[in-house]
């Protein structure tokens, strides 16, 4: 997840460029926004998997006690 966080931070820096919002750069903006959406989805999926794994581990540990 740290790798995705870094990639999202880089994208946020790119999206802060005001020239990106000019009509002539619309396609560049769409590419970055699509990339951001994909990374956010990956992050969400990974976070969900992590939470599920942690819950499973806690349940297994509780069963050993």
Secondary structure, DSSP 8 states (H G I E B T S, - for coil): -HHHHHHHHHHHHHHT-GGGGSGGGHHHHHHHHHHHHHHHHHHHHHHHHHHHHHHHHHHHHHHH-
